[in-house]
Amino acid sequence: MKPFLIIFGQTVSSYRLFAVLAVIFGVITLSLLLYRNKIGIYKVIALIIPLLVFFFTGARLFNLFLNPKAYETVSVFKLEFVGLSIFGGLIGAVFAVILWCIIFHIPVWRILDLCIIPAAGSFAIARIGCFLNGCCSGKFSDSIFAIVYPKFQDVQGLQAYPVLPTQLFEMFFALIVLIPAIIVLVKKNRLPEGSAFLIYASLFCAMRLIILPLRRLPYEPWIKLYFYPAFYIILIITLLAIFSIRYYMKVKGKVENNEVKS
């Protein structure tokens, strides 16, 4: 809708502005949560830097796998907020968190639980930039939810091609599914550590799977029709299986402790 904004007399790319704001929000929120949980400032810095590196590296490599044609004109090593796939970034970020926890002997699941709010907020902010820029939009539609971007009007403006604002759909539902995860996080004594992360991640994947058919993606048909659906379904099943196993082990441990005490 507005690919460029005027701020203090300067023309700024909406997409880049909100991408930067998303990074800032994620870094500050995660840092505060870690500090609140008595993680020292030096350890926080030791996490934030590789977290950003692994996120952007994973996002670029995943996008290179999905859409190699995009790099015929853009360098893979270009340090820009272009050619990034969110799930590649999330996988890279999770790997960075696990590695950091191993090095500093910190419970992995506890830290992953803390990451859901910064991750959800950053994703939502970044999607605002996508909406204003007009990228990542949905398919053409005559639905009441469809909107018209200037680039989908002809030169005389006589014809309009409405598209589904899937960026806003994803932003909205990414925040909605955060609610049950936060409820689980509050009731952490009843559930094993990592439950909030596992539930949010599975709901986030389900959200992306549902919205997938509505999106216009610049990928090969097999990516849209087979790879992505299978990818999301496998992730959902895996995450829920891990949650079920951890919950079972926690319940079993409580029963055994009660038997020993009695």
Helices and strands as residue ranges (DSSP letters): E 4-7, E 10-13, H 14-36, H 41-66, G 68-72, H 86-104, H 108-133, E 147-153, E 160-163, H 166-176, H 178-186, H 195-211, G 212-214, H 221-222, I 223-227, H 228-261
